[in-house]
Amino acid sequence: MIRLRSSLSLGFQLPSLHLIFLGYLLLANLVASRREDERTYQKRDYHTLSNADIRKLVESDPPQWDSVTDGHLGKLLIPRASGSENNTLVQNYISSVFINLGWHEEKTPFRGSTPIGDIDFTNLIYTYDPDAARRIILAAHFDSKWFPDFPANQFIGATDSAAPVAMLLHLAEFLTPLLKNRKERIRTGHGLLRDEFDEEEIAGTTIQIVLFDGEEAFKDWTATDSIYGARHLAELWSETYLEPSHPLQLQKRRFAPEPTVLDTVDHLVLLDLLGNKHSMIYSYFRETDWLHTEMASVDGRLRRESLVEVEDGENEWFSTMRLRGGIGDDHLPFLHRGVSILHVISNPFPSVWHTLGDDATVLSLPALRRWDRILRIFTCEYLGLAPDPTSTTTTTFTHKSNPKKSIDELTITNTEL
Ligand SMILES: [Zn+2]
């Protein structure tokens, strides 16, 4: 990815103490009005889990590995530039994980013209329930950056983006039994209906994991030398019209444009440059400020409940400061076609970015586990998934269609002032 313009300047002088206090009061008001503002953009329900349920979910899946190279990451940490044999090996590995889990697989192979000649690319798309009307997409790119010469061509891109891909594989493994149990409850007519919570209705939104090929530029990042897979997929979906029997076709207004596959995407959450000790995540889009706040809230609750290990100096990973302008990455062709984006990317980039230093040594086990848990709980809350209700304690959701949160629940780390 590439840095684009940012609309904020971070330069400031140290203010006196009373100015800090005044600034805090002002900021508290700003945060309050920001929450009001966010609510107007929140177009769907969000189901906040109780701390007891979060604990149950986290403890149902204890850490299974002792080293960053255990598990899926060990299979992904190889040079895997688009069009290479290693890239195909990684594709096959990812495919085997999802096929084993029983997810629907779709591949979109295509040949693209690049500054070093024609290259074969393949996007990998996995859907838990391909018949669902709507979906949230979680995405990352699985290619690594191509370099022509040794030793630069040994680049493995641990944070860019092997670790985010591994997080999505872990997420799929974690969610599958919960999704299966819910499907079974609905199939047998036991879909839970409690506090106006209808599992059948909420299961109309499924999860899709998209792994892009060809994110990296072969030479210098330009509009035509970058995000090959994402550009191909966004265009393909914008031209793929829904079947007449699709629920969105039935809902559509007369004379509205024909709905395409893109219209079934509620949100695209793109992960990039994660897995090292430090992360700082900003919100870049007004439409999804609220979703960024929800993800920050998940992290905050996990920290307060001591369900994640917080390394020295790594207390807050989510800034309340809103950055506009964004960073060039796989979301752009979707953003330009009207898809709501949450871009979860470290800013500033890890210092090892696009160097041989971006290898296993830069990854942090506590950070990887923390990300895994944030993504698991966030996705459960988004999809209305809870621990198995047949277990002893009852499930409590707080519905967030009209969220009410006090200011002091928000951790204030920064300001637009
Ligand atoms: Zn990169």
Boltz pocket constraint, residues with backbone or C-beta under 6 A from the ligand:
constraints:
  - pocket:
      binder: B
      contacts: [[A, 1], [A, 145], [A, 160], [A, 216], [A, 354]]
      max_distance: 6.0
